[in-house]
Amino acid sequence: MIYYFSGTGNSRYVAHRLAEELETEATSLVEVEEISFDRTIIVVSPIYAWLVPQIVMDFLRSLRLSADQRLYLVVTCGDNVGKAIEVVKQEMTLAGAYSIIMPNNYVIGFDIDPVAEQTRKIRQANIRIKQIANQISQGLRREDYEKGRFAWYLGSSAGKLFQRFARSTGSFYAEDHCITCGQCVSDCPVEAIAMVDQRPKWIEPTCQMCLRCLHACPVEAIQYGRSTRTKGRYTFEKWSRSHQSID
């Protein structure tokens, strides 16, 4: 069984492709009512500021697996994972851990990848998904992930600062050309947005900073401070609408 959390669609895509390869099911962890008793449990998660999102950590902590069950963690990232997986391993035992590079979507600090680079990353991800599925199907215990050059810093200082300060929703706002369609409300995977006086309002304790609202807005009216005004927008769905399936 595969459980995933996804904002812009990268981790959802990886989870469902893994499910196809392993002939199992994939479901969003925010919709889970009961944990499967399958022998192999796989959690697919994005990396935000070199840590897994709080909602994923809470889900992992809630698992009560038997001695016969194996837990694998597969994370998606734009480049590297820092010490994210090491942080998880401090609290639980993993049978295996992997990273898969997918198109960047963190436009608060960076910009999206050019379309050609998005396509290259997804093509390489498809190859890697097959490799990971093959190893998991054999019951292999492997750790294969890209930490990056400054993992010691990215997974500790930078990640902790992000969790403490950068998760603030105070900088989210909708510009005047917002059409009050409510898509940001219905799209939010953790129901962290409400419409108040015909404008979206973000609920800080719940928001995971996945940025789906910003990327998926049909008129690109949602911003985070000033830095995102000149940045591109990306969701896996947008990319897939203009590209045929690639292997």
For each residue, the residues with C-beta under 8 A, 3 or more apart:
1: 24 25 27 36 38 40 41 42
2: 15 18 19 22 24 25 26 27 42 43 44
3: 15 26 27 28 29 32 41 42 43 44 59
4: 11 12 14 15 26 27 28 29 43 44 45
5: 11 28 29 30 44 45 46 53 55 56 59 189 208
6: 9 10 11 12 13 15 28 44 46 189 210
7: 11 46 105 189 208 210 211 212 215
8: 105 210 211 212 215 216 234 235 236
9: 6 12 13 235 236 237
10: 6 13 14 46 76 102 103 105 236
11: 4 5 6 7 14 15 44 45 46 76 102
12: 4 6 9 15 16 26 28 236
13: 6 9 10 16 17 102 236
14: 4 10 11 17 18 44 74 76 100 102 125 129
15: 2 3 4 6 11 12 18 19 26 42 44 74
16: 12 13 19 20 26
17: 13 14 20 21 126 129
18: 2 14 15 21 22 26 42 44 74 129 132 133 136
19: 2 15 16 22 23 24 25 26
20: 16 17 23
21: 17 18 129 130 133 134 137
22: 2 18 19 40 42 133 136 137
23: 19 20
24: 1 2 19 38 40
25: 1 2 19
26: 2 3 4 12 15 16 18 19 44
27: 1 2 3 4 31 32
28: 3 4 5 6 12 31 32 189
29: 3 4 5 32 43 55 56 59
30: 5 55 189 190
31: 27 28
32: 3 27 28 29 35 59
33:
34:
35: 32 41 62 63 64
36: 1 41
37: 66 69
38: 1 24 41 69
39: 68 69 70
40: 1 22 24 69 70 72 95 136 139
41: 1 3 35 36 38 63 65 69 70 71 72
42: 1 2 3 15 18 22 71 72 73 74 136
43: 2 3 4 29 56 59 60 71 72 73 74
44: 2 3 4 5 6 11 14 15 18 26 74 75 76
45: 4 5 11 52 53 56 73 74 75 76
46: 5 6 7 10 11 52 53 75 76 77 210
47: 50 51 52 75 76 77 81 82 84 99
48: 51 52 53 106 162 208 209 210
49: 106 158 159 161 162 163 166
50: 47 80 81 82 83 84 148 151 154 155 158 159 162
51: 47 48 82 84 87 155 159 162 163
52: 45 46 47 48 56 57 60 75 84 87 88
53: 5 45 46 48 56 57 208 209 210
54: 57 58 163 208
55: 5 29 30 58 59 190 208
56: 5 29 43 45 52 53 59 60
57: 52 53 54 60 61 88
58: 54 55 61 62
59: 3 5 29 32 43 55 56 62 63
60: 43 52 56 57 63 71 73 88 91 92
61: 57 58 91 92
62: 35 58 59
63: 35 41 59 60 71 92
64: 35
65: 41 69 71
66: 37 69
67:
68: 39
69: 37 38 39 40 41 65 66
70: 39 40 41 95 96 139
71: 41 42 43 60 63 65 92 93 94 95
72: 40 41 42 43 94 95 96 97 98 136
73: 42 43 45 60 85 88 94 96 97 98
74: 14 15 18 42 43 44 45 97 98 99 100 132
75: 44 45 46 47 52 81 84 85 97 98 99 100 145
76: 10 11 14 44 45 46 47 99 100 101 102
77: 46 47 80 81 99 100 101 102 146
78: 101 102 103 104 105 106 110 113
79: 101 104 146 148
80: 50 77 99 146 147 148 151 154
81: 47 50 75 77 84 85 99 145 146 147 148 151 155
82: 47 50 51 147 148 150 151 153 154 155 158 159
83: 50 86 87 147 151 152 154 155 156 159
84: 47 50 51 52 75 81 87 88 155 159
85: 73 75 81 88 89 94 97 99 143 145
86: 83 89 90 151 155
87: 51 52 83 84 90 91 155 159
88: 52 57 60 73 84 85 91 92 94 97
89: 85 86 92 93 94 97
90: 86 87
91: 60 61 87 88
92: 60 61 63 71 88 89
93: 71 89
94: 71 72 73 85 88 89 97 143
95: 40 70 71 72 141
96: 70 72 73 135 136 140 141 142 143
97: 72 73 74 75 85 88 89 94 142 143 144 145
98: 72 73 74 75 128 132 142 143 144 145
99: 47 74 75 76 77 80 81 85 144 145 146
100: 14 74 75 76 77 125 128 129 132
101: 76 77 78 79 121 124 125 128 146
102: 10 11 13 14 76 77 78 121 122 125 236
103: 10 78 112 113 117 118 121 122 234 236 239
104: 78 79 110 111 112 113 234
105: 7 8 10 78 112 211 215 234 235
106: 48 49 78 109 110 211
107: 110 111 112 211 214 215 224 227 228 231 232 233
108: 166 211 224 225 227 228
109: 106 227
110: 78 104 106 107
111: 104 107 231 232
112: 103 104 105 107 118 231 232 233 234
113: 78 103 104 117 118 121 234
114: 117 118
115: 118 119 239 242
116: 119 120
117: 103 113 114 120 121
118: 103 112 113 114 115 121 122 234 239
119: 115 116 122 123 239 243 246
120: 116 117 123 124
121: 101 102 103 113 117 118 124 125
122: 102 103 118 119 125 126 239 246
123: 119 120 126 127 246 247
124: 101 120 121 127 128
125: 14 100 101 102 121 122 128 129
126: 17 122 123 129 130 246 247
127: 123 124 130 131
128: 98 100 101 124 125 131 132
129: 14 17 18 21 100 125 126 132 133
130: 21 126 127 133 134
131: 127 128 134 135
132: 18 74 98 100 128 129 135 136 144
133: 18 21 22 129 130 136 137
134: 21 130 131 137 138
135: 96 131 132 138 140 142
136: 18 22 40 42 72 96 132 133 139 140
137: 21 22 133 134
138: 134 135
139: 40 70 136
140: 96 135 136
141: 95 96
142: 96 97 98 135
143: 85 94 96 97 98
144: 97 98 99 132
145: 75 81 85 97 98 99
146: 77 79 80 81 99 101
147: 80 81 82 83 151 155
148: 50 79 80 81 82 151 154
149:
150: 82 153 154
151: 50 80 81 82 83 86 147 148 154 155
152: 83 155 156
153: 82 150 156 157 158
154: 50 80 82 83 148 150 151 157 158 159
155: 50 51 81 82 83 84 86 87 147 151 152 158 159
156: 83 152 153 159 160
157: 153 154 160 161
158: 49 50 82 153 154 155 161 162
159: 49 50 51 82 83 84 87 154 155 156 162 163
160: 156 157 163 164
161: 49 157 158 164 165 166
162: 48 49 50 51 158 159 165 166 167
163: 49 51 54 159 160 166 167
164: 160 161 167
165: 161 162 168
166: 49 108 161 162 163 209
167: 162 163 164 204 207 208 209
168: 165 171 204
169: 172 192 202 203 204 207
170: 204
171: 168 224 225
172: 169 200 202 213 214 222 223 224
173: 222 223
174: 178 184 199 200 221 222 223
175: 178 221 222 223
176: 221
177: 219 221
178: 174 175 199 200 217 219 221 222
179: 218 219 221
180: 195 198 199
181: 218
182: 185 186 195
183: 186 187 216 217 218
184: 174 187 188 193 200 213 216 217 222
185: 182 188 193 194 195 200
186: 182 183
187: 183 184 212 213 216
188: 184 185 191 192 193 212 213
189: 5 6 7 28 30 208 210 212
190: 30 55 206 207 208
191: 188 206
192: 169 188 202 203 206 207 208
193: 184 185 188 200 201 202 203 207 213
194: 185 200 201 203
195: 180 182 185 198 199 200 201
196: 199 200 201
197:
198: 180 195
199: 174 178 180 195 196
200: 172 174 178 184 185 193 194 195 196 213 222
201: 193 194 195 196
202: 169 172 192 193 207 213
203: 169 192 193 194 206 207
204: 167 168 169 170 207
205:
206: 190 191 192 203
207: 167 169 190 192 193 202 203 204
208: 5 7 48 53 54 55 167 189 190 192
209: 48 53 166 167
210: 6 7 8 46 48 53 189
211: 7 8 105 106 107 108 214 215 224
212: 7 8 187 188 189 215 216 235
213: 172 184 187 188 193 200 202 216 217 222
214: 107 172 211 217 222 223 224 228 233
215: 7 8 105 107 211 212 233 234 235 238
216: 8 183 184 187 212 213 233 235 237
217: 178 183 184 213 214 220 221 222 233
218: 179 181 183
219: 177 178 179
220: 217 233
221: 174 175 176 177 178 179 217
222: 172 173 174 175 178 184 200 213 214 217
223: 172 173 174 175 214 226 228 229
224: 107 108 171 172 211 214 227 228
225: 108 171 228
226: 223 229
227: 107 108 109 224 230 231
228: 107 108 214 223 224 225 231
229: 223 226
230: 227
231: 107 111 112 227 228
232: 107 111 112
233: 107 112 214 215 216 217 220 238
234: 8 103 104 105 112 113 118 215 238 239
235: 8 9 105 212 215 216 238 239
236: 8 9 10 12 13 102 103 239 240
237: 9 216 240 241
238: 215 233 234 235 241 242
239: 103 115 118 119 122 234 235 236 242 243
240: 236 237 243 245
241: 237 238
242: 115 238 239
243: 119 239 240 246
244:
245: 240
246: 119 122 123 126 243
247: 123 126
